[in-house]
Amino acid sequence: MPDPLTAAKTFMAALEAKDAEKAVAVCADDVAIELPGSDSEIEGKEGARQLIRMAPPFVRIVREEEVDGNVVVLRGLTRSPGHFANYTTWTFETDGSLITHVRFAWRPAN
């Protein structure tokens, strides 16, 4: 089983590649994903698949990694070429190997 940082990086690589099965491979069965700007969240592996499938084709560049026990925070830039850029913070909570909770937030970079 992966460690928390490997799980988070695998999820991000799957998001970039639009590979839903790769993403759910590092998620717990009851993973919860908070959507930015909303009070709702999507749940379970099917919810993770849905997030990967609906994510627009952005370029995501991770510039900072922080690991605190079972929590991983990845910070970087999310860019839609020719449109906008956002500073993005992704927070992954794990059970030590599998992702149990994901949240992400954007703030404008330009």
Buried (B, 14 or more C-beta within 10 A) or exposed (E): EBBBBBBBBBBBBBBBEEBBEBBBBBBBEEBBBBBEEEEEBBBBBEBBBBBBEEBEEBEBEBEEEEBEEBBBBBBBBBBEEEEEBBBBBBBBBBEEBBBBBBBBEBEEEE
